[in-house]
Amino acid sequence: MISLSPVQSLLACCLTLLLGRFLSTRISFLARYCIPDPIIGGLIFATTTYILSKWGNVQISLETTIRPTLLLLFFGCLGLTAKLKLLAKGGSRLVILLLILLPFLVLQNIVGLGLAALLDMHPLMGLIAGTVTLVGGHGTSTAYASRFSDINNIQNIVALAMTSATIGLVLGGTLGGPVAEWLLKRHKIKTPVQNGETAIRTSESVYNENEIHHSEMNKPSSFVNSISAALITLVSGTYLSGLVDQAHINLPNFLLCLASGILIRNIGPSIGFCLDDRVTEIVSAIVLSMFLGLTMMTLDLASAARLAGPLAMMLGVQAIVCVIYCCIVVFRVLKADYEAAAIAGAFCGICLGTTATAIANMQAITKSHGPAPQSFIVVPIAGAFLVDILNVIVLTALISLPFVGGV
């Protein structure tokens, strides 16, 4: 057993990200379909550790206790770059996105229940291969799977839920880019880069290279300001989470960090506290890449291979359904333009992986094709908060049905 220290684990993560970046720039397939660097490098690392463990009897253990902190910092940074006035421009897309999210949540669970019946599995396994893990992620998976295990006495369901959530993360990260690329080419949509814009930012504005060189971005104080603000969102969000827990209200702590960031971003200028959004986005990209990198690096391929079985087939079908829904419904209903293609790519991340995966998909897309400002406002709000509320409502209704939770 080789146990890496926290510093060594972070170094391994950084090297993995560099490997992913190197391959994405050298292999045309990866670049063409905008596969995020953490997904590429992380999968290679996980595959390597699996081979070493299985055939070399060498096990590598990473120290990943910093991973939840990285996720909270990421959502804090998202809030710090969110101008509420942009909702006036993207508000209609947010409403439409929510309207098409709700029927998809129902559809995903119906597909899961149907496959569970076809494979002669407990109906609750259909929900595990549905929105419990694919939309809910690891946190929601743990909560529901533990409940199903205690109340319904389903063996190994917690391990299956964790495996499903992890496979979903991979699927969400690898399918989003290709879906967006196919939509752009299929419908011959002109991107900002094709229109002559040089993409530096991913949210609000577009800057050219000369503006970057002459901005405040090059000053160390700009990075100190952004990092300090991100840490403030972490501390305040964690504190508010404790208060919420005492009040017995179920709100995810990352939502409170996001809300803290939005508050600072929109009130700060009135009291003289201003941030360079481009710097904050760099900090956001770094912590997101490290979070996804560590998540993918710790993917247990041995457990996935051992537990997957019928679950793999169920998730494969869910992935196909999600891609079809993105291309036929999401893209078309959201006005069939460049922003709609970016959101369709993010939709794969939200509904198969996590909101962080959705943002990584959009970052990869906009890095190649230019900024999608409305998408970077709409998707975090829908994916980080509202989709969880919708998911709880849908799951509660389904579990209450006699032939699902009452079996």
N, C-alpha and C positions, 0 to 999 in steps of 0.2 A: 504494500500500500504506500503510495506516494501522496502525502498530504501537503498541499500548497498553502502557504500563509496568505493572509489577506493581500499583502503587497504583491506576492508572487501570482496570486489569482488575478489581480487587476492587470499585471503585466501580461499574463497569458491572454486575458481578454483583449487588451490593446493589440497584441500581436495577431490574434485571431481576426480582429477588425481590419488590420492592415492586409492580412491574407485575403480576406473577402474583397477588399477594395482592389487589390492587385488582380485578382481573378476576374472581377467584374469589368475591369478595363482591358483585359487581355482576351477574354472569351466573349465573342460577339453575341452569342445567345443570351448570356446573362445581362449584358448591357442593353440589348435590344428590348428585352422584356422587363427591365427595371427591377430586377430581383435585389432586395436590400442587402447591403454588405454584411450586416450581422447574421442574416439567415444563411448566407453562403459560407462564411467562415465558421459560424457556430456548428452547422451541420458537419463540416469537415472535421472539426475538433471532436464532436460527439462520435462520429464514425471511427476516428483514430483511436479514441479511448476504448471504444467497444472492441475493436480488433485487438488492442493490447491486452484487454482484460480476458477475452475469450481464448486467444491463441498464445499470448505471451505471459499470461498469469500476472500481469502488471495492472494494478488499479490506481487511477489518479483521482484524488478528491480535491475539489475546489472549495474555498471559503467564500460563500455567497451571501453572508448576512447583510451586506451592503445593498443587495438588490432591491428590497422594498424601498429603501431610502432614495435610490436612483429613480424609481418610478414616481415617488412623491415629488421629487425635484423637477422631473419632467413635466408633470401636470401643473406645478407651480409656475414653471417657465411658460407654459402654454397660456396661462392666465395673464402673465406679465406682457404678452404680446397681443392681447385681445382688446381691440378698441370696440366698445359697445356701439358706437355710431355706425360701425360697419354692418351691424345687424339690420339696419334699415335697408341696406343693399342686398344682404343675403337672407333676410328674414323669411321671404317667401320660400326659398329653397329649404330652410330649416323646417318649416311647417310641412312642406311636401315630403321631405325625407322622413319625418315622423309618421306621416300618413301611409307611406309605403313600407316603413319598418314594421308596423304593427301586424299587417297581414302576413308578412314574411315570417315573423316569430311564430305565428299560428301554423303557417305552412311547414316550417322546419320541424316543429313538434309532431305534426300530423305525419310527415314523412318518417320521422323516428318511430312513432307508434306503429305505423304500418309495417315497417321493416322488422320491428321487434315481434309483431304477430306472425309475420312470414317466417321468421327464424325460430319461432316457438320460444321466445324469451319473455321475461317478465315485462309488462308494459312500461314500468318505470325505467327499464333499460333504454326504452325508446326516447325518454326525456333526457337521459344521460347522454345519448347520442344526438340530442337536440339542443335546445337553447340553454339547458343547464350548464353544459361545458363549452359549447361553441360560441355562445354569446356571453355567458356569465364568466368564463375564464376560470382560473384555478381557485380564486376565492369563493365564488358562488358554487363551484363544483364541490369544494370541501364541505360547505354548509349543507347542501342538499344531499350529497352522497352519505354523509354521516347520519342524517335523518333517515334516509332510506334503509341504511344498514341497521339502525337501532329499532325502527318501527316495523319495517317489512322484512328484516332478517335476510337481506340479499348478500350473499357472500362475495368478497373481493370487490364490492362496488366502489369503494373509495379509490382503490388502485386503478380500477377501470376508468373512473372519472378523471383522475389525474392524467392517465394515458390519453384519454380522449381530448382533454383540454390542450395537452402538449402537441398532439398530432394536428389539432385544429389550428394551433399557432403556426405550425409549419405550413399548412395549407393556405391559411390566410395571408402569410407573408410571401408565398411563391406564386399565388394565383392573381393577386391584385394588379401587379404590374402588367402581366400579359393581357389581362382583361381590358385595361385602359388602353394599351397599345393597339389591340385589335379593334377597339371601338374607334380610335382616332383614324386608323387606316381604312377601316371598313366604310366609315362615313365621310372620309376625306376632310377632316376638320383641321383648320389651320391653327397652329399653336402660337403662343406668344413669341417663341424663338423664331418661327417661320415668318412672323410679322416684323422681325427685325429687333425684337427686344432681347436684351442680355439679362438673363435671370441670375440675380444674386440672392434675392429674398424669396421666401415661400409664403408670406402672409399678406402684407398690406400693400407694399409698393414695389416698384422695379427700379434698380439702380444700375448704372453702367460702371465699367471698371474705373474710370477717372473719378467718379463720385466716391467710390470706395477708398481710393488712395488719399483723398483730401478730407475724409470725414473724421469725426471724433473716435471712430472705431479703432484706430491704431493706438489710442492712448490706453495704458494699463488701467487707469482709473475707470474707464468704461466697463472693463471686465469685472473689476472689483465691485462696481455698482450693481451690475447684473447678478453676480454671484451672491452678493449680500442680500439683494431683494429675493432671490430664489431661496436662500436659507431662511429669510423671514417668513416666506410662505410655508416652508416646511415646519418651522417652529409653531407658527400660529395655527396652521392646519392640524397639527398633532394635538395642540392644546384644545382646540375646538372639538376635535374628535373625542377627547376625554369627557368633555362636558356633555356632548351628545349621547355618549354611552351611558352616563349617569342618568340622563333623562329617558333612557330606554327607547331611543329613536334610532332606527337602522339607516344610517347614512355612511357611505364609504369615505374613508379618510382622504383619498385622493381627490374627491369632489371638493372637500373643504380647502385643500391646498390650491385647487384650481380657482375656487371662489376668492381666496385671499389674494391670489395673483391678479385677478380681474379687478378687485377693489383697489389694489396698489396702482395698477396701470392707469386706471381711469380717474382716480382721485389725486394721485401723486403730483401730476403737473400743476394742479391748483395750489399746492403748498411748496412748489419749487423742487420737487423730486422727480427728475426726468431720467429715463433710461434710453439707451440706444437699442432699438428693437433688433437691429441686425446682430448686435453682440449677444443679446439674450437668446436669439435663435441659434447662435453657435453653441452656447452653453446647453440649450435644450437638445440640440442634435447630438452633442457629446454624451449626455447622460442617457438619452434614449438608446443610442447605439450600444453603450455599455450594458444597459439593462437587458436589451434583447440579446446581446452577445452572451452574457452570463446565462440567460435563460436557455438559449440554444445549446450552449456548451455543456450544460448539465442534463441535457436530454438523455434519458436512460433507454437506449435502443434495445438493450436486452429485455427489459420489462415490456417495452412496447411490442417487441416480437413475440414474447411469451403470452401477453394478455390480449393482444389485438384480435386475432381470429375474425369472428363475425363483426366485431366492432369496426375493424378496418374497412370492411365492405360497406357498413352503414355510413361511415364517415366519407367514403368515396362517393356514395350516392348523394350525400348532403352537399359535398363540394360541387358536384355537377348541377344540382338544383340551384345552388347559390349563384353560380356563374351564369346560368340561363336567366335567372331572375334579374341579375345585374344588367345583362345585355338587353333584355326585352322590356323590363319594367323600369328599373332605376334610371338608366340612361335616358330613355325616351320621356319619362314623366318629368325629369329634371331638365328639360329643354334641349336635350341632345346637342350640347355644345362642349367646349373644352372643360369647363368646370364640371359638367355632368360626367364626363369621362373620368376625371380625377376622383370625384365622389364615388363613382362606380367601383374604381379600384380600391378606394377606402372601405366601401361597403363589404368587400370580401374580407378585409381585416376585421371589421366590427363583428360580422356575423359568422366568421369561422375562427377568429383568433381573439384579439383584444383591440382596444382603442389605440394602444401604443403601436400595434402592428399596422393599424389603419393609417396612422400618421406617418410611419416609416414608408408605407406604400406611396403616399402622396409626396413625401420628400424625394423619393426615388424618381417619381414621375415628373415633378416640377424641376428637378435637377437637370433633366434631359430636355424638357419642353417649355419651361418658363413658369412663372408664378400663377397660382390659382387662389387669390385672396379670399374669396367667399368660402371656398372649400375648407380653408384652415380656420374659419370661424364656425361654420356649420357643423362639421364633423366632430370636433372635440366636444361641443356642447351636447350634441345628440348622442355621441358614443360614450362620453364619460359620465353621464348622469341620466338623461331621459330614457335611453334604451334599457337601463337597469330597472327603472320604474315599470316600463311596459313589460319587461320580461317577468318581473315578479307577479304582475297582474295576470299575465297569460298562464304562467306555471301554476299559480294558486287556483285558477279556474279549472285547469286540466287535472291537477292532482285531486281536486274535490270530486271528480267524476268517479262513480262506483267501479267502472271497468278499468280505471287507471290506478288510482291510489288505494282503492278499496279492495283490491284483489288479495 
